[in-house]
Amino acid sequence: MAALFTLALVVTAFIAFAPKSAREPAVEQPTVVPSRSLPPAPLVTYYEQVGPPEGSPLQKVEPLTIRVTEQETGTALPQGMTGISLEATDLADPLLSAENASLVELLTEVGGPVLRFGGNAVDRRFFWTSTGEAIPSNYTGDKAHPVRAVGPKDLTRLNKLLEAADARVALTVDLGHYNPERAADMVKNASAILGDRLLSVTVGNEPNGFGTNGVRPGGYTPEDFVKELKAYAKAIHAVAPDVPMAGPGTYSEAWWRPFIAADIPQKKIFTFHNYPLYSCDGSVDPKASPTLANLMSPLMHERGEIYQKAALEAAKEAGLETWLPETGIAACPGSNQTSRTHASALWTADYVLNAAKLGITRIGFHSSLQTCTGGPPMSVLCSGGPYLKPTGEYTAHANFFGLAMVSDLEGGKFLELQSSGGGLVYNYALKNADGSTTVVVVNQNDPKAAAQTEVTLTLPRQPVTGTMAQLTGPSYQAEKETLIDGTDTGPQPVSQRLTFPGFKYGSTEQSIALTAGTVTVLNFSY
Protein backbone atom coordinates (compact mmCIF):
# COMPACT_ATOMS: atom_id res chain seq x y z
CA MET A 1 0.00 0.00 0.00
CA ALA A 2 1.16 3.58 -0.59
CA ALA A 3 2.48 4.85 2.72
CA LEU A 4 0.25 7.38 4.44
CA PHE A 5 1.36 10.29 6.51
CA THR A 6 -0.37 13.12 8.36
CA LEU A 7 0.71 16.48 9.63
CA ALA A 8 0.16 17.93 13.14
CA LEU A 9 -2.75 20.32 13.60
CA VAL A 10 -3.28 22.88 16.34
CA VAL A 11 -6.93 23.79 16.62
CA THR A 12 -8.26 26.75 18.57
CA ALA A 13 -10.32 24.80 21.08
CA PHE A 14 -9.03 21.25 20.90
CA ILE A 15 -6.60 18.89 19.20
CA ALA A 16 -7.92 16.59 16.49
CA PHE A 17 -6.16 13.35 15.68
CA ALA A 18 -5.74 11.32 12.50
CA PRO A 19 -7.19 7.82 12.15
CA LYS A 20 -5.66 5.30 14.53
CA SER A 21 -3.89 3.52 11.69
CA ALA A 22 -1.84 6.66 11.00
CA ARG A 23 -0.79 7.18 14.66
CA GLU A 24 0.04 10.82 13.80
CA PRO A 25 -1.85 14.03 14.64
CA ALA A 26 -3.29 15.72 11.55
CA VAL A 27 -2.97 19.38 10.67
CA GLU A 28 -4.95 22.02 8.92
CA GLN A 29 -4.61 22.17 5.14
CA PRO A 30 -2.76 25.11 3.55
CA THR A 31 -5.32 27.66 2.40
CA VAL A 32 -5.48 30.89 0.48
CA VAL A 33 -8.00 33.67 0.86
CA PRO A 34 -10.87 32.42 -1.31
CA SER A 35 -12.76 34.57 -3.79
CA ARG A 36 -15.96 32.96 -2.60
CA SER A 37 -17.08 31.96 0.87
CA LEU A 38 -16.00 28.39 1.67
CA PRO A 39 -16.59 26.20 4.71
CA PRO A 40 -13.59 25.56 6.97
CA ALA A 41 -10.99 23.21 5.54
CA PRO A 42 -11.52 19.64 6.80
CA LEU A 43 -8.79 17.45 8.24
CA VAL A 44 -7.14 15.25 5.64
CA THR A 45 -4.58 12.49 5.28
CA TYR A 46 -1.99 13.06 2.59
CA TYR A 47 -0.87 10.62 -0.08
CA GLU A 48 2.78 9.66 0.10
CA GLN A 49 4.11 9.34 -3.43
CA VAL A 50 6.79 6.82 -4.37
CA GLY A 51 9.99 8.71 -5.13
CA PRO A 52 12.65 8.03 -7.77
CA PRO A 53 14.92 5.01 -7.21
CA GLU A 54 17.92 5.71 -5.01
CA GLY A 55 21.07 6.50 -6.94
CA SER A 56 19.22 7.56 -10.09
CA PRO A 57 21.09 10.06 -12.26
CA LEU A 58 17.99 12.27 -11.91
CA GLN A 59 18.09 14.17 -15.16
CA LYS A 60 16.25 17.43 -14.69
CA VAL A 61 12.84 17.69 -16.34
CA GLU A 62 11.40 20.98 -17.57
CA PRO A 63 8.57 22.13 -15.24
CA LEU A 64 5.05 21.35 -16.46
CA THR A 65 2.26 23.89 -16.52
CA ILE A 66 -1.37 22.88 -17.11
CA ARG A 67 -4.32 25.24 -17.38
CA VAL A 68 -7.72 23.52 -17.35
CA THR A 69 -10.76 25.29 -18.80
CA GLU A 70 -14.47 24.60 -18.46
CA GLN A 71 -14.82 24.31 -22.25
CA GLU A 72 -15.78 20.77 -23.29
CA THR A 73 -14.06 19.24 -26.32
CA GLY A 74 -17.23 17.46 -27.45
CA THR A 75 -15.85 13.99 -26.75
CA ALA A 76 -16.11 11.74 -23.71
CA LEU A 77 -14.71 8.62 -22.10
CA PRO A 78 -17.80 6.40 -22.44
CA GLN A 79 -18.80 3.93 -19.77
CA GLY A 80 -17.48 0.52 -20.81
CA MET A 81 -15.08 1.92 -23.41
CA THR A 82 -12.10 -0.19 -22.35
CA GLY A 83 -12.29 -3.82 -23.42
CA ILE A 84 -10.46 -7.05 -24.03
CA SER A 85 -10.25 -8.85 -27.37
CA LEU A 86 -10.02 -12.66 -27.43
CA GLU A 87 -9.95 -15.39 -30.05
CA ALA A 88 -13.37 -16.71 -31.13
CA THR A 89 -12.31 -20.23 -30.14
CA ASP A 90 -12.00 -19.01 -26.53
CA LEU A 91 -15.81 -19.16 -26.41
CA ALA A 92 -15.46 -22.93 -26.04
CA ASP A 93 -13.13 -22.64 -23.05
CA PRO A 94 -14.88 -23.73 -19.82
CA LEU A 95 -12.59 -21.37 -17.87
CA LEU A 96 -14.56 -18.51 -19.43
CA SER A 97 -17.13 -18.79 -16.67
CA ALA A 98 -18.88 -16.90 -13.89
CA GLU A 99 -17.55 -19.62 -11.59
CA ASN A 100 -14.00 -18.40 -12.27
CA ALA A 101 -13.60 -15.91 -9.42
CA SER A 102 -10.19 -14.62 -10.55
CA LEU A 103 -11.48 -13.83 -14.04
CA VAL A 104 -14.60 -12.11 -12.73
CA GLU A 105 -12.46 -10.01 -10.39
CA LEU A 106 -10.15 -8.84 -13.18
CA LEU A 107 -13.02 -7.98 -15.50
CA THR A 108 -14.70 -6.04 -12.70
CA GLU A 109 -11.54 -4.02 -12.14
CA VAL A 110 -11.76 -2.61 -15.66
CA GLY A 111 -15.29 -1.38 -15.12
CA GLY A 112 -17.64 -3.64 -17.04
CA PRO A 113 -15.60 -4.07 -20.22
CA VAL A 114 -16.59 -5.21 -23.69
CA LEU A 115 -15.32 -8.71 -24.48
CA ARG A 116 -14.73 -8.99 -28.19
CA PHE A 117 -14.36 -12.46 -29.76
CA GLY A 118 -12.67 -12.73 -33.15
CA GLY A 119 -8.98 -12.85 -34.00
CA ASN A 120 -7.32 -15.08 -36.56
CA ALA A 121 -9.07 -18.15 -35.17
CA VAL A 122 -12.58 -17.19 -36.29
CA ASP A 123 -11.92 -17.73 -40.02
CA ARG A 124 -9.70 -20.78 -39.59
CA ARG A 125 -10.40 -22.87 -36.49
CA PHE A 126 -13.86 -21.83 -35.26
CA PHE A 127 -16.92 -23.95 -36.02
CA TRP A 128 -20.37 -22.85 -34.91
CA THR A 129 -23.07 -25.52 -34.53
CA SER A 130 -26.39 -25.33 -32.75
CA THR A 131 -27.12 -29.03 -33.40
CA GLY A 132 -23.95 -30.74 -32.21
CA GLU A 133 -22.47 -31.47 -35.65
CA ALA A 134 -18.98 -32.89 -35.92
CA ILE A 135 -16.22 -30.49 -36.93
CA PRO A 136 -15.57 -30.82 -40.71
CA SER A 137 -12.32 -32.48 -41.68
CA ASN A 138 -11.06 -29.45 -43.62
CA TYR A 139 -10.75 -27.41 -40.41
CA THR A 140 -7.16 -27.68 -39.21
CA GLY A 141 -5.25 -26.48 -36.15
CA ASP A 142 -2.38 -27.54 -33.92
CA LYS A 143 -1.72 -28.26 -30.27
CA ALA A 144 -1.39 -24.61 -29.32
CA HIS A 145 -4.20 -23.47 -31.65
CA PRO A 146 -6.82 -26.25 -31.75
CA VAL A 147 -10.01 -26.26 -33.78
CA ARG A 148 -13.00 -25.79 -31.52
CA ALA A 149 -16.74 -26.15 -31.94
CA VAL A 150 -18.95 -23.58 -30.21
CA GLY A 151 -22.67 -23.88 -29.54
CA PRO A 152 -25.56 -22.37 -27.55
CA LYS A 153 -24.32 -23.87 -24.25
CA ASP A 154 -21.11 -21.91 -24.61
CA LEU A 155 -23.05 -18.68 -25.15
CA THR A 156 -25.16 -19.42 -22.08
CA ARG A 157 -21.99 -19.87 -20.02
CA LEU A 158 -20.63 -16.64 -21.48
CA ASN A 159 -23.80 -14.77 -20.58
CA LYS A 160 -23.46 -15.76 -16.93
CA LEU A 161 -19.90 -14.41 -16.93
CA LEU A 162 -21.07 -11.16 -18.52
CA GLU A 163 -23.74 -10.80 -15.85
CA ALA A 164 -21.25 -11.50 -13.04
CA ALA A 165 -18.79 -8.89 -14.35
CA ASP A 166 -21.42 -6.46 -15.74
CA ALA A 167 -19.73 -6.78 -19.12
CA ARG A 168 -20.87 -6.60 -22.76
CA VAL A 169 -19.84 -8.60 -25.82
CA ALA A 170 -19.08 -8.12 -29.53
CA LEU A 171 -19.00 -11.27 -31.68
CA THR A 172 -17.39 -12.17 -35.00
CA VAL A 173 -18.75 -14.80 -37.40
CA ASP A 174 -16.70 -17.03 -39.70
CA LEU A 175 -16.22 -15.62 -43.19
CA GLY A 176 -13.24 -17.81 -44.07
CA HIS A 177 -15.57 -20.78 -44.59
CA TYR A 178 -18.28 -18.97 -46.51
CA ASN A 179 -21.67 -19.85 -45.01
CA PRO A 180 -24.16 -16.99 -44.40
CA GLU A 181 -26.83 -19.34 -43.06
CA ARG A 182 -24.56 -20.81 -40.38
CA ALA A 183 -23.47 -17.32 -39.36
CA ALA A 184 -27.10 -16.22 -39.15
CA ASP A 185 -27.89 -19.19 -36.92
CA MET A 186 -25.08 -18.15 -34.57
CA VAL A 187 -26.32 -14.56 -34.35
CA LYS A 188 -29.91 -15.72 -33.88
CA ASN A 189 -28.87 -17.83 -30.89
CA ALA A 190 -26.54 -15.14 -29.55
CA SER A 191 -29.27 -12.50 -29.69
CA ALA A 192 -31.73 -14.75 -27.85
CA ILE A 193 -29.23 -15.78 -25.16
CA LEU A 194 -27.22 -12.59 -24.65
CA GLY A 195 -29.96 -10.02 -25.18
CA ASP A 196 -28.89 -6.40 -24.75
CA ARG A 197 -25.38 -7.48 -23.74
CA LEU A 198 -24.70 -8.32 -27.40
CA LEU A 199 -23.49 -5.04 -28.89
CA SER A 200 -22.61 -6.06 -32.43
CA VAL A 201 -21.55 -8.74 -34.87
CA THR A 202 -18.69 -8.55 -37.36
CA VAL A 203 -18.33 -10.64 -40.53
CA GLY A 204 -14.81 -12.06 -40.65
CA ASN A 205 -11.60 -10.87 -39.05
CA GLU A 206 -9.25 -8.67 -41.07
CA PRO A 207 -10.51 -9.79 -44.49
CA ASN A 208 -7.94 -7.49 -46.11
CA GLY A 209 -5.40 -10.23 -45.37
CA PHE A 210 -7.41 -13.15 -46.79
CA GLY A 211 -5.73 -13.06 -50.19
CA THR A 212 -2.19 -13.38 -48.78
CA ASN A 213 -2.58 -15.44 -45.60
CA GLY A 214 -4.14 -18.55 -47.11
CA VAL A 215 -7.78 -17.98 -46.16
CA ARG A 216 -8.64 -17.20 -49.81
CA PRO A 217 -5.65 -18.44 -51.85
CA GLY A 218 -7.09 -17.17 -55.12
CA GLY A 219 -7.03 -13.55 -53.96
CA TYR A 220 -9.60 -11.36 -52.23
CA THR A 221 -10.55 -7.76 -52.94
CA PRO A 222 -12.70 -5.14 -51.18
CA GLU A 223 -15.33 -5.79 -53.83
CA ASP A 224 -15.30 -9.51 -53.04
CA PHE A 225 -15.73 -8.68 -49.36
CA VAL A 226 -18.67 -6.32 -49.88
CA LYS A 227 -20.46 -8.90 -52.03
CA GLU A 228 -20.12 -11.56 -49.33
CA LEU A 229 -20.85 -9.07 -46.55
CA LYS A 230 -24.20 -8.26 -48.15
CA ALA A 231 -25.14 -11.94 -48.28
CA TYR A 232 -24.23 -12.38 -44.60
CA ALA A 233 -26.02 -9.18 -43.61
CA LYS A 234 -29.21 -10.24 -45.38
CA ALA A 235 -29.23 -13.68 -43.73
CA ILE A 236 -28.47 -12.25 -40.28
CA HIS A 237 -31.03 -9.45 -40.56
CA ALA A 238 -33.74 -11.98 -41.35
CA VAL A 239 -33.32 -13.66 -37.95
CA ALA A 240 -31.78 -10.92 -35.75
CA PRO A 241 -32.68 -7.54 -37.25
CA ASP A 242 -31.75 -5.48 -34.18
CA VAL A 243 -28.12 -6.58 -33.93
CA PRO A 244 -25.82 -3.90 -35.40
CA MET A 245 -23.21 -4.84 -37.99
CA ALA A 246 -19.67 -3.72 -37.10
CA GLY A 247 -16.89 -3.67 -39.66
CA PRO A 248 -14.81 -3.96 -41.66
CA GLY A 249 -12.36 -4.78 -38.83
CA THR A 250 -9.32 -4.34 -41.06
CA TYR A 251 -5.85 -2.84 -40.76
CA SER A 252 -5.91 -1.44 -44.31
CA GLU A 253 -7.48 1.93 -45.07
CA ALA A 254 -8.41 0.79 -48.59
CA TRP A 255 -11.12 -1.42 -47.09
CA TRP A 256 -12.74 1.23 -44.89
CA ARG A 257 -14.91 3.14 -47.33
CA PRO A 258 -16.19 0.10 -49.22
CA PHE A 259 -17.70 -1.13 -45.94
CA ILE A 260 -19.01 2.32 -45.07
CA ALA A 261 -20.69 2.58 -48.46
CA ALA A 262 -22.09 -0.99 -48.44
CA ASP A 263 -25.88 -1.11 -48.66
CA ILE A 264 -26.94 -3.42 -45.82
CA PRO A 265 -30.13 -3.33 -43.75
CA GLN A 266 -28.54 -3.22 -40.29
CA LYS A 267 -27.27 -0.28 -38.33
CA LYS A 268 -23.53 -0.02 -39.03
CA ILE A 269 -20.60 0.64 -36.68
CA PHE A 270 -17.23 1.42 -38.20
CA THR A 271 -14.32 -0.63 -36.82
CA PHE A 272 -10.62 -0.80 -37.61
CA HIS A 273 -7.58 -2.58 -36.13
CA ASN A 274 -4.22 -1.05 -35.32
CA TYR A 275 -0.87 -2.20 -33.91
CA PRO A 276 1.42 0.86 -34.06
CA LEU A 277 4.69 -1.12 -33.91
CA TYR A 278 4.11 -3.32 -36.93
CA SER A 279 7.65 -3.84 -38.27
CA CYS A 280 8.60 -6.93 -36.28
CA ASP A 281 12.25 -7.10 -37.35
CA GLY A 282 12.61 -3.41 -38.17
CA SER A 283 13.26 -4.05 -41.86
CA VAL A 284 10.15 -2.20 -43.06
CA ASP A 285 10.55 0.72 -40.66
CA PRO A 286 13.13 0.71 -37.82
CA LYS A 287 11.04 3.26 -35.92
CA ALA A 288 8.06 0.88 -36.03
CA SER A 289 9.83 -2.13 -34.51
CA PRO A 290 8.79 -3.27 -30.99
CA THR A 291 11.61 -1.77 -28.94
CA LEU A 292 11.39 0.16 -25.67
CA ALA A 293 12.99 3.16 -27.34
CA ASN A 294 10.23 3.24 -29.96
CA LEU A 295 7.46 2.59 -27.44
CA MET A 296 8.56 5.42 -25.14
CA SER A 297 8.96 8.06 -27.82
CA PRO A 298 6.79 10.98 -28.98
CA LEU A 299 6.50 9.29 -32.39
CA MET A 300 4.56 6.40 -30.84
CA HIS A 301 1.86 8.76 -29.58
CA GLU A 302 1.80 10.66 -32.87
CA ARG A 303 1.65 7.47 -34.96
CA GLY A 304 -1.43 6.23 -33.11
CA GLU A 305 -3.14 9.60 -33.27
CA ILE A 306 -2.64 10.05 -37.02
CA TYR A 307 -4.11 6.64 -37.82
CA GLN A 308 -7.05 7.11 -35.46
CA LYS A 309 -7.85 10.52 -36.92
CA ALA A 310 -7.93 9.02 -40.40
CA ALA A 311 -10.39 6.34 -39.25
CA LEU A 312 -12.59 8.87 -37.47
CA GLU A 313 -12.66 11.11 -40.52
CA ALA A 314 -13.78 8.24 -42.75
CA ALA A 315 -16.59 7.30 -40.35
CA LYS A 316 -17.64 10.89 -39.72
CA GLU A 317 -18.59 11.39 -43.34
CA ALA A 318 -21.22 8.66 -42.94
CA GLY A 319 -22.20 9.57 -39.37
CA LEU A 320 -20.95 6.24 -37.97
CA GLU A 321 -19.69 5.51 -34.49
CA THR A 322 -16.04 4.39 -34.49
CA TRP A 323 -14.59 1.45 -32.54
CA LEU A 324 -11.05 0.09 -32.29
CA PRO A 325 -11.92 -3.46 -31.17
CA GLU A 326 -8.50 -5.05 -31.70
CA THR A 327 -5.26 -3.31 -30.83
CA GLY A 328 -2.01 -3.60 -28.92
CA ILE A 329 1.57 -2.42 -29.06
CA ALA A 330 2.62 -4.92 -31.73
CA ALA A 331 1.20 -7.97 -33.50
CA CYS A 332 4.59 -9.67 -33.67
CA PRO A 333 4.79 -13.32 -32.55
CA GLY A 334 6.70 -14.14 -29.37
CA SER A 335 8.23 -11.80 -26.84
CA ASN A 336 9.99 -8.52 -27.55
CA GLN A 337 11.46 -5.66 -25.53
CA THR A 338 8.03 -4.21 -24.75
CA SER A 339 6.36 -7.43 -23.58
CA ARG A 340 4.91 -7.42 -20.05
CA THR A 341 6.84 -4.26 -19.14
CA HIS A 342 5.90 -1.26 -17.04
CA ALA A 343 6.37 0.81 -20.19
CA SER A 344 3.44 -1.07 -21.74
CA ALA A 345 1.20 0.16 -18.89
CA LEU A 346 2.25 3.79 -19.46
CA TRP A 347 1.58 3.46 -23.19
CA THR A 348 -1.78 1.73 -22.69
CA ALA A 349 -3.13 4.47 -20.43
CA ASP A 350 -2.17 7.23 -22.84
CA TYR A 351 -3.34 5.31 -25.91
CA VAL A 352 -6.84 4.83 -24.50
CA LEU A 353 -7.18 8.38 -23.21
CA ASN A 354 -6.04 9.91 -26.48
CA ALA A 355 -8.30 7.63 -28.54
CA ALA A 356 -11.30 8.60 -26.42
CA LYS A 357 -10.45 12.29 -26.59
CA LEU A 358 -10.31 12.05 -30.38
CA GLY A 359 -13.77 10.40 -30.47
CA ILE A 360 -13.31 6.61 -30.49
CA THR A 361 -15.95 5.03 -28.26
CA ARG A 362 -14.80 1.39 -27.82
CA ILE A 363 -11.34 -0.12 -27.66
CA GLY A 364 -10.19 -3.72 -27.15
CA PHE A 365 -6.69 -4.96 -26.35
CA HIS A 366 -6.04 -8.31 -27.96
CA SER A 367 -5.36 -10.95 -25.34
CA SER A 368 -5.48 -14.65 -24.57
CA LEU A 369 -6.78 -17.08 -21.97
CA GLN A 370 -3.57 -19.08 -22.26
CA THR A 371 -0.94 -19.55 -19.57
CA CYS A 372 1.52 -16.90 -18.40
CA THR A 373 4.26 -19.37 -19.28
CA GLY A 374 4.46 -19.63 -23.07
CA GLY A 375 1.26 -17.72 -23.75
CA PRO A 376 1.01 -14.54 -25.86
CA PRO A 377 3.06 -11.90 -24.03
CA MET A 378 0.98 -8.97 -25.25
CA SER A 379 -2.12 -10.25 -23.42
CA VAL A 380 -3.45 -8.12 -20.56
CA LEU A 381 -4.09 -11.28 -18.52
CA CYS A 382 -2.91 -14.86 -18.31
CA SER A 383 -3.57 -18.09 -16.43
CA GLY A 384 -1.39 -19.98 -14.01
CA GLY A 385 -0.18 -23.47 -14.86
CA PRO A 386 2.38 -25.01 -17.23
CA TYR A 387 2.20 -24.17 -20.93
CA LEU A 388 -1.10 -25.25 -22.53
CA LYS A 389 -2.39 -26.52 -19.16
CA PRO A 390 -4.07 -23.47 -17.63
CA THR A 391 -5.33 -23.69 -14.06
CA GLY A 392 -7.81 -20.87 -14.58
CA GLU A 393 -6.24 -18.69 -11.88
CA TYR A 394 -5.91 -15.46 -13.83
CA THR A 395 -3.51 -12.63 -13.07
CA ALA A 396 -2.77 -9.33 -14.78
CA HIS A 397 0.15 -8.22 -16.90
CA ALA A 398 1.40 -4.63 -16.57
CA ASN A 399 -0.71 -3.29 -19.45
CA PHE A 400 -3.84 -4.40 -17.59
CA PHE A 401 -3.13 -1.80 -14.90
CA GLY A 402 -2.97 0.90 -17.55
CA LEU A 403 -6.47 -0.17 -18.57
CA ALA A 404 -7.66 -0.21 -14.96
CA MET A 405 -6.49 3.35 -14.34
CA VAL A 406 -8.38 4.65 -17.35
CA SER A 407 -11.55 2.59 -16.93
CA ASP A 408 -11.98 4.18 -13.51
CA LEU A 409 -12.48 7.52 -15.29
CA GLU A 410 -15.26 6.35 -17.61
CA GLY A 411 -18.27 8.61 -17.84
CA GLY A 412 -16.30 11.87 -17.89
CA LYS A 413 -16.39 14.50 -20.63
CA PHE A 414 -13.07 15.83 -21.92
CA LEU A 415 -12.20 19.46 -21.21
CA GLU A 416 -9.94 21.74 -23.18
CA LEU A 417 -6.58 22.45 -21.56
CA GLN A 418 -3.33 24.16 -22.36
CA SER A 419 -0.01 22.70 -21.24
CA SER A 420 3.70 23.22 -21.78
CA GLY A 421 6.91 21.59 -20.61
CA GLY A 422 7.19 18.34 -18.66
CA GLY A 423 9.26 16.33 -21.14
CA LEU A 424 7.61 13.12 -22.36
CA VAL A 425 4.23 13.72 -20.77
CA TYR A 426 0.59 13.70 -21.91
CA ASN A 427 -2.19 15.49 -20.03
CA TYR A 428 -5.96 15.14 -20.00
CA ALA A 429 -8.84 16.75 -18.12
CA LEU A 430 -12.40 15.53 -17.69
CA LYS A 431 -15.60 16.91 -16.25
CA ASN A 432 -17.45 14.29 -14.24
CA ALA A 433 -21.19 13.85 -13.78
CA ASP A 434 -21.02 15.17 -10.20
CA GLY A 435 -19.35 18.41 -11.35
CA SER A 436 -15.86 17.44 -10.20
CA THR A 437 -12.79 17.74 -12.41
CA THR A 438 -10.26 15.00 -13.08
CA VAL A 439 -6.77 15.78 -14.34
CA VAL A 440 -4.61 12.92 -15.63
CA VAL A 441 -0.87 13.25 -16.12
CA VAL A 442 0.75 10.37 -18.03
CA ASN A 443 4.42 10.91 -17.19
CA GLN A 444 6.43 8.75 -19.59
CA ASN A 445 9.80 10.17 -18.56
CA ASP A 446 12.30 7.43 -17.68
CA PRO A 447 11.72 6.42 -14.03
CA LYS A 448 15.33 5.29 -13.64
CA ALA A 449 16.87 8.49 -14.90
CA ALA A 450 14.46 11.44 -14.71
CA ALA A 451 13.90 13.67 -11.71
CA GLN A 452 10.40 14.45 -10.50
CA THR A 453 8.45 16.88 -12.66
CA GLU A 454 7.33 20.08 -10.95
CA VAL A 455 3.71 20.61 -12.00
CA THR A 456 1.78 23.87 -11.74
CA LEU A 457 -1.92 23.39 -12.31
CA THR A 458 -4.57 26.06 -12.82
CA LEU A 459 -8.18 25.00 -12.28
CA PRO A 460 -11.35 26.74 -13.50
CA ARG A 461 -12.82 26.94 -9.98
CA GLN A 462 -11.88 26.76 -6.30
CA PRO A 463 -11.51 23.14 -5.13
CA VAL A 464 -12.47 21.99 -1.65
CA THR A 465 -10.96 18.52 -2.14
CA GLY A 466 -8.00 17.31 -4.16
CA THR A 467 -7.37 13.57 -4.15
CA MET A 468 -4.81 11.40 -5.85
CA ALA A 469 -4.32 7.91 -7.32
CA GLN A 470 -1.15 6.82 -9.07
CA LEU A 471 0.21 3.98 -11.20
CA THR A 472 3.91 3.40 -10.56
CA GLY A 473 6.84 1.22 -11.63
CA PRO A 474 10.60 1.35 -11.02
CA SER A 475 11.73 1.23 -14.66
CA TYR A 476 10.53 0.91 -18.23
CA GLN A 477 11.80 -2.69 -18.30
CA ALA A 478 10.28 -3.78 -14.98
CA GLU A 479 7.96 -6.78 -15.08
CA LYS A 480 5.46 -7.69 -12.35
CA GLU A 481 6.26 -4.43 -10.53
CA THR A 482 3.54 -2.16 -11.89
CA LEU A 483 1.26 -1.10 -9.04
CA ILE A 484 -1.66 1.22 -8.41
CA ASP A 485 -1.37 3.01 -5.07
CA GLY A 486 1.10 0.35 -3.98
CA THR A 487 -1.18 -2.59 -4.70
CA ASP A 488 -1.79 -4.98 -7.60
CA THR A 489 -5.46 -4.05 -7.89
CA GLY A 490 -7.41 -1.22 -9.45
CA PRO A 491 -7.61 2.25 -7.89
CA GLN A 492 -9.72 2.98 -4.83
CA PRO A 493 -13.05 4.80 -5.27
CA VAL A 494 -12.58 8.58 -5.39
CA SER A 495 -14.35 9.00 -2.04
CA GLN A 496 -11.72 6.83 -0.34
CA ARG A 497 -8.62 8.40 -1.89
CA LEU A 498 -6.09 10.47 -0.01
CA THR A 499 -5.36 14.16 -0.52
CA PHE A 500 -2.38 14.89 -2.73
CA PRO A 501 0.60 16.50 -0.95
CA GLY A 502 0.58 20.28 -1.11
CA PHE A 503 -3.13 20.59 -1.93
CA LYS A 504 -4.24 24.19 -1.32
CA TYR A 505 -7.80 24.34 -0.09
CA GLY A 506 -9.86 26.83 -2.10
CA SER A 507 -7.07 27.80 -4.50
CA THR A 508 -7.33 27.66 -8.27
CA GLU A 509 -3.52 27.37 -8.38
CA GLN A 510 -2.15 23.96 -7.33
CA SER A 511 1.31 22.44 -7.47
CA ILE A 512 2.76 18.95 -7.11
CA ALA A 513 6.00 17.17 -7.98
CA LEU A 514 5.31 13.94 -9.90
CA THR A 515 7.65 10.96 -10.11
CA ALA A 516 8.70 9.81 -13.60
CA GLY A 517 7.13 6.69 -15.09
CA THR A 518 3.74 7.25 -13.50
CA VAL A 519 0.09 7.80 -14.39
CA THR A 520 -1.37 10.24 -11.87
CA VAL A 521 -5.08 10.92 -11.48
CA LEU A 522 -6.01 14.06 -9.56
CA ASN A 523 -9.66 14.63 -8.72
CA PHE A 524 -11.02 17.99 -7.58
CA SER A 525 -14.46 18.75 -6.17
CA TYR A 526 -15.76 22.28 -5.74
C-alpha positions, 0 to 999 in steps of 0.5 A, a space after each residue: 500500500 502507498 504509505 500514508 502520513 499526516 501532519 500535526 494540527 493545532 486547533 483553537 479549542 481542541 486537538 484533532 487526531 488522525 485515524 488510529 492507523 496513522 498514529 500521527 496528529 493531523 494538521 490544517 490544510 494550507 489555504 489561500 484567501 478564497 474569492 468565494 465563501 467556503 466552509 472551513 478546511 476539513 482534516 485530511 490524510 496526505 498521499 505519500 508518493 513513491 519517489 525516484 529510485 535511489 542512486 538515479 542520475 535524476 536528469 532534470 525535467 522541464 517544469 510542467 504547466 497545465 491550465 484547465 478550462 471549463 470548455 468541453 471538447 465534445 468527446 467523452 470517455 464512455 462507460 465501458 469503453 475499455 475492453 479485451 479482445 479474445 480469439 473466437 475459439 475461446 468461447 469454447 473454453 470452460 474457464 470462461 465462466 462466472 464460476 472463475 472468481 479470478 477472471 470475474 475479479 479482473 473484469 470487474 476491475 476494468 469497469 464492465 468491459 466489452 469482451 470482443 471475440 474474433 482474432 485469426 481463429 474465427 476464419 480458420 479454427 472456429 466452427 459454430 453448430 447449434 445441433 452438435 455437428 462434428 467439426 468438418 475435416 477441412 478445419 485444421 489447427 495444432 496443439 497450441 491453436 486447436 479447432 474448436 466447436 462452439 454452440 448455444 451452451 457456450 453462449 449461455 456460459 458466457 452470458 453468466 460471466 457477462 452478468 457477473 462482471 457487468 460486461 458486454 460482448 461483440 462477436 465475430 462470425 466465420 467468413 473464411 468458410 463462406 456460409 451466411 446461413 450458419 453465421 445467421 444461426 449463430 447470431 440468432 442464438 446469440 441475440 436470444 441468449 445474450 440479449 442487450 449485452 450483445 453489442 454487435 456482430 462482425 463478418 470475418 476478421 481482417 478480411 484485407 489479409 485473406 488473399 495473402 494469408 491462405 484464407 482465400 488463396 485465389 485472392 480477395 478484394 474489397 469488392 469480393 468482401 462487400 459482395 459476401 458481406 451483403 449476403 451475410 447481412 441479409 441472412 443475419 437481418 432476417 433472424 436478428 434484425 436489431 443486432 448492429 453490424 460492425 466492420 470492416 475490422 481491417 488494418 488497411 485503409 483501402 477497405 474502410 470506405 467500401 464497408 461504409 458505403 455498403 448497402 446493408 439493412 442493419 445499423 452499421 458501426 465502423 471498426 478498424 484494427 491497429 498495432 502501431 509497432 508493426 515492423 517486427 524485425 525493423 526491416 520495413 521501418 526501424 522506428 516501427 519495430 517493438 523496442 522500448 525506445 520506440 514505445 517510449 517516444 513521442 512518435 509512438 503517440 503521434 503514430 497512433 493519433 494520425 491513424 485514429 484521426 484518419 479512421 474517425 474522418 472516414 466514419 464521420 462522413 457517414 455519421 458512424 460511431 467508431 470502434 477500435 476493437 483489436 489493438 495492442 503495441 505490436 502484433 509480432 509473434 513471441 516476446 519482444 522488448 516491450 512485452 509485459 513491461 511497465 512501459 506497456 502500462 504507461 503506453 496503454 493508459 495514454 493510448 486509450 485516453 487519447 483515442 477517447 479524446 479524439 472520439 473513439 468510443 470502444 477499444 479492445 486490447 487483444 489478449 489470450 486465456 492461455 498460460 503466463 508461461 508460453 502464452 502470448 506476451 501482449 495479453 493483458 491477462 494470463 492463467 497460471 499453470 504449465 504451458 497449454 495446461 491453464 489452471 484458470 487462476 488469472 492474473 494481470 500483466 502490466 498493461 492491464 493496470 494501464 487499462 484499470 487506471 483509465 476505466 476508472 475515469 469512464 463517464 467523464 467529458 473531456 475538457 480543453 486544456 493548455 499545457 507546456 513543458 514536462 518532457 515526455 508527458 501527456 495530459 488530459 482533463 475531464 468533467 465528471 457527472 457530479 461536477 468534479 474535475 479529473 486531471 490525468 498526467 501520463 508521465 512517460 519520462 524514464 523512471 530510472 533516470 528522470 527527476 520528479 516533474 514540478 507541476 503547476 496546475 490552474 483549475 477553473 474553480 476553487 476546489 475543496 478537495 483534491 485527491 490522488 491515485 497513481 500507477 507506478 513502476 521502477 523502470 521501463 523494463 520492470 515486469 510484475 512491478 507495476 502497481 496502483 497506489 502500492 497494490 496490484 489491484 485497481 484504484 480505490 473509489 474517489 471518495 476513499 482516496 487520499 489528498 495529494 501532498 501540497 493541496 491548497 484548499 480553495 485555491 485555483 492554483 495547485 502544485 505537485 512534484 510527480 515521479 517519472 514513469 507514473 500515471 497520476 489521477 487528480 480529482 477535484 471537487 468544488 
